[in-house]
């Protein structure tokens, strides 16, 4: 084989690799996944027009912005994205989009519920073992959202208010409600929130939501509420 013929074969192979790489790049772009969702009031579920900003993490090399109640943008590869929604009268919230959450439609659904800044919030998904201050593991995702909310709002200060049902010994109920809010505070501090930003108060069974005698009513009375002191 002559040197010229050999060189021609090598050039042909190189061109094939270049064409294949270009095709892979185009195909990858065409196969991009979609992150989409809506911003709603946490209580009414109605859409809220918000300032929505997203960026890839940790570099922030890909970013974008919407001024709407919905959002949709393309994501590629394994990059994670941070989405922050901000609206007047509501607490700013940041969520993370992870490609691992992609569904069969090649989408990541990430709705963002905003909490009004003037309200006391019942931590609905906070569960404790019966008569105990130990937090059930199923409560962790909800508490992680509280931590994220406080991380996104650096000046926010809150008060955790503990309540039990109105059965049993008053002093014991007061002690249990204090231990429970202390446990929630400890969890948030372990997530990087300064303890100076979290106050606690125990009410025992003195402030029931309802005076009904049913099991459901007593369950509703056993709760921890989050009051925003500074925002």
URQUISUL-V400097 format. One record per residue. N is the residue number from 0. RES is the residue in one letter. PSI is psi in radians with two decimals (999 if undefined). BURIAL is # if it has 24 or more other ideal C-beta (glycine too) atoms within 12 Angstrom, else .. Layout:
BEGIN
n->N res->RES psi->PSI burial->BURIAL
n->N res->RES psi->PSI burial->BURIAL
END
This chain:
BEGIN
n->0 res->X psi->2.27 burial->.
n->1 res->X psi->2.78 burial->.
n->2 res->X psi->-0.65 burial->.
n->3 res->X psi->-0.71 burial->.
n->4 res->X psi->-0.75 burial->.
n->5 res->X psi->-0.76 burial->.
n->6 res->X psi->-0.63 burial->.
n->7 res->X psi->-0.71 burial->.
n->8 res->X psi->-0.76 burial->.
n->9 res->X psi->-0.79 burial->.
n->10 res->X psi->-0.64 burial->.
n->11 res->X psi->-0.73 burial->.
n->12 res->X psi->-0.75 burial->.
n->13 res->X psi->-0.77 burial->.
n->14 res->X psi->-0.65 burial->.
n->15 res->X psi->-0.73 burial->.
n->16 res->X psi->-0.73 burial->.
n->17 res->X psi->-0.78 burial->.
n->18 res->X psi->-0.74 burial->.
n->19 res->X psi->-0.72 burial->.
n->20 res->X psi->-0.71 burial->.
n->21 res->X psi->-0.74 burial->.
n->22 res->X psi->-0.73 burial->.
n->23 res->X psi->-0.71 burial->.
n->24 res->X psi->-0.77 burial->.
n->25 res->X psi->-0.79 burial->.
n->26 res->X psi->-0.69 burial->.
n->27 res->X psi->-0.74 burial->.
n->28 res->X psi->-0.67 burial->.
n->29 res->X psi->-0.44 burial->.
n->30 res->X psi->0.31 burial->.
n->31 res->X psi->2.57 burial->.
n->32 res->X psi->2.83 burial->#
n->33 res->X psi->2.25 burial->#
n->34 res->X psi->2.26 burial->#
n->35 res->X psi->2.76 burial->#
n->36 res->X psi->-3.01 burial->#
n->37 res->X psi->2.75 burial->#
n->38 res->X psi->2.19 burial->#
n->39 res->X psi->2.81 burial->#
n->40 res->X psi->2.27 burial->#
n->41 res->X psi->-0.43 burial->#
n->42 res->X psi->-0.80 burial->.
n->43 res->X psi->-0.32 burial->.
n->44 res->X psi->0.23 burial->.
n->45 res->X psi->2.57 burial->.
n->46 res->X psi->2.52 burial->.
n->47 res->X psi->2.22 burial->#
n->48 res->X psi->2.14 burial->.
n->49 res->X psi->2.82 burial->#
n->50 res->X psi->1.90 burial->#
n->51 res->X psi->2.11 burial->#
n->52 res->X psi->2.40 burial->#
n->53 res->X psi->2.67 burial->#
n->54 res->X psi->2.63 burial->#
n->55 res->X psi->2.60 burial->#
n->56 res->X psi->2.50 burial->.
n->57 res->X psi->-0.13 burial->.
n->58 res->X psi->-0.53 burial->.
n->59 res->X psi->0.32 burial->.
n->60 res->X psi->-0.42 burial->.
n->61 res->X psi->2.22 burial->.
n->62 res->X psi->2.90 burial->.
n->63 res->X psi->3.07 burial->.
n->64 res->X psi->2.52 burial->.
n->65 res->X psi->2.64 burial->#
n->66 res->X psi->1.40 burial->.
n->67 res->X psi->-3.11 burial->.
n->68 res->X psi->-0.07 burial->#
n->69 res->X psi->2.84 burial->#
n->70 res->X psi->2.72 burial->#
n->71 res->X psi->2.19 burial->#
n->72 res->X psi->2.76 burial->#
n->73 res->X psi->2.44 burial->#
n->74 res->X psi->2.62 burial->#
n->75 res->X psi->2.63 burial->#
n->76 res->X psi->-2.44 burial->.
n->77 res->X psi->0.17 burial->.
n->78 res->X psi->2.43 burial->#
n->79 res->X psi->2.71 burial->#
n->80 res->X psi->2.58 burial->#
n->81 res->X psi->2.24 burial->#
n->82 res->X psi->2.24 burial->#
n->83 res->X psi->2.25 burial->#
n->84 res->X psi->2.27 burial->#
n->85 res->X psi->2.25 burial->#
n->86 res->X psi->2.54 burial->#
n->87 res->X psi->2.33 burial->.
n->88 res->X psi->0.05 burial->.
n->89 res->X psi->2.76 burial->#
n->90 res->X psi->2.21 burial->#
n->91 res->X psi->2.43 burial->#
n->92 res->X psi->2.47 burial->#
n->93 res->X psi->2.34 burial->#
n->94 res->X psi->2.86 burial->#
n->95 res->X psi->2.33 burial->#
n->96 res->X psi->2.15 burial->#
n->97 res->X psi->2.18 burial->.
n->98 res->X psi->-0.37 burial->#
n->99 res->X psi->-0.29 burial->.
n->100 res->X psi->0.12 burial->.
n->101 res->X psi->2.33 burial->#
n->102 res->X psi->-3.05 burial->.
n->103 res->X psi->-0.33 burial->.
n->104 res->X psi->0.21 burial->.
n->105 res->X psi->0.72 burial->.
n->106 res->X psi->2.64 burial->.
n->107 res->X psi->1.97 burial->#
n->108 res->X psi->2.18 burial->.
n->109 res->X psi->1.43 burial->#
n->110 res->X psi->2.57 burial->#
n->111 res->X psi->2.03 burial->#
n->112 res->X psi->2.21 burial->#
n->113 res->X psi->2.47 burial->#
n->114 res->X psi->2.26 burial->#
n->115 res->X psi->2.40 burial->.
n->116 res->X psi->-0.21 burial->#
n->117 res->X psi->0.09 burial->.
n->118 res->X psi->2.75 burial->.
n->119 res->X psi->2.32 burial->#
n->120 res->X psi->2.21 burial->#
n->121 res->X psi->2.19 burial->#
n->122 res->X psi->1.50 burial->#
n->123 res->X psi->-0.65 burial->.
n->124 res->X psi->0.28 burial->.
n->125 res->X psi->2.08 burial->#
n->126 res->X psi->2.48 burial->#
n->127 res->X psi->2.72 burial->#
n->128 res->X psi->2.61 burial->.
n->129 res->X psi->2.16 burial->.
n->130 res->X psi->0.36 burial->.
n->131 res->X psi->2.67 burial->.
n->132 res->X psi->0.06 burial->#
n->133 res->X psi->2.23 burial->.
n->134 res->X psi->2.27 burial->#
n->135 res->X psi->2.48 burial->.
n->136 res->X psi->-0.49 burial->.
n->137 res->X psi->-0.28 burial->.
n->138 res->X psi->-0.26 burial->#
n->139 res->X psi->-0.80 burial->.
n->140 res->X psi->-0.69 burial->.
n->141 res->X psi->-0.71 burial->#
n->142 res->X psi->-0.56 burial->#
n->143 res->X psi->-0.60 burial->#
n->144 res->X psi->-0.65 burial->#
n->145 res->X psi->-0.75 burial->#
n->146 res->X psi->-0.74 burial->#
n->147 res->X psi->-0.71 burial->#
n->148 res->X psi->-0.73 burial->#
n->149 res->X psi->-0.53 burial->#
n->150 res->X psi->-0.59 burial->#
n->151 res->X psi->-0.34 burial->#
n->152 res->X psi->1.47 burial->#
n->153 res->X psi->-0.41 burial->.
n->154 res->X psi->-0.06 burial->.
n->155 res->X psi->2.35 burial->#
n->156 res->X psi->2.45 burial->.
n->157 res->X psi->2.86 burial->#
n->158 res->X psi->2.20 burial->#
n->159 res->X psi->2.17 burial->#
n->160 res->X psi->2.11 burial->#
n->161 res->X psi->2.40 burial->#
n->162 res->X psi->2.52 burial->#
n->163 res->X psi->3.11 burial->#
n->164 res->X psi->3.04 burial->#
n->165 res->X psi->0.41 burial->#
n->166 res->X psi->2.70 burial->.
n->167 res->X psi->-2.93 burial->.
n->168 res->X psi->2.28 burial->.
n->169 res->X psi->-0.81 burial->.
n->170 res->X psi->-0.69 burial->.
n->171 res->X psi->-0.70 burial->.
n->172 res->X psi->-0.69 burial->#
n->173 res->X psi->-0.75 burial->#
n->174 res->X psi->-0.73 burial->.
n->175 res->X psi->-0.75 burial->#
n->176 res->X psi->-0.58 burial->#
n->177 res->X psi->-0.74 burial->#
n->178 res->X psi->-0.60 burial->#
n->179 res->X psi->-0.76 burial->#
n->180 res->X psi->-0.56 burial->#
n->181 res->X psi->-0.67 burial->#
n->182 res->X psi->-0.69 burial->#
n->183 res->X psi->-0.73 burial->#
n->184 res->X psi->-0.78 burial->#
n->185 res->X psi->-0.70 burial->.
n->186 res->X psi->-0.81 burial->#
n->187 res->X psi->-0.68 burial->#
n->188 res->X psi->-0.70 burial->.
n->189 res->X psi->-0.32 burial->.
n->190 res->X psi->0.12 burial->.
n->191 res->X psi->0.12 burial->.
n->192 res->X psi->2.30 burial->#
n->193 res->X psi->2.34 burial->.
n->194 res->X psi->-0.39 burial->.
n->195 res->X psi->-0.30 burial->.
n->196 res->X psi->0.01 burial->#
n->197 res->X psi->1.98 burial->#
n->198 res->X psi->2.79 burial->#
n->199 res->X psi->2.66 burial->#
n->200 res->X psi->2.39 burial->#
n->201 res->X psi->2.37 burial->#
n->202 res->X psi->-0.13 burial->#
n->203 res->X psi->-2.31 burial->#
n->204 res->X psi->0.36 burial->#
n->205 res->X psi->-0.22 burial->.
n->206 res->X psi->1.15 burial->#
n->207 res->X psi->2.58 burial->.
n->208 res->X psi->-0.50 burial->.
n->209 res->X psi->2.65 burial->.
n->210 res->X psi->0.19 burial->.
n->211 res->X psi->2.73 burial->.
n->212 res->X psi->0.08 burial->.
n->213 res->X psi->2.82 burial->.
n->214 res->X psi->-0.68 burial->.
n->215 res->X psi->-0.72 burial->.
n->216 res->X psi->-0.75 burial->.
n->217 res->X psi->-0.62 burial->#
n->218 res->X psi->-0.73 burial->.
n->219 res->X psi->-0.58 burial->.
n->220 res->X psi->-0.42 burial->#
n->221 res->X psi->1.78 burial->#
n->222 res->X psi->2.87 burial->#
n->223 res->X psi->2.27 burial->#
n->224 res->X psi->2.62 burial->#
n->225 res->X psi->2.07 burial->#
n->226 res->X psi->2.27 burial->#
n->227 res->X psi->2.03 burial->#
n->228 res->X psi->-0.59 burial->.
n->229 res->X psi->2.42 burial->.
n->230 res->X psi->999 burial->#
END
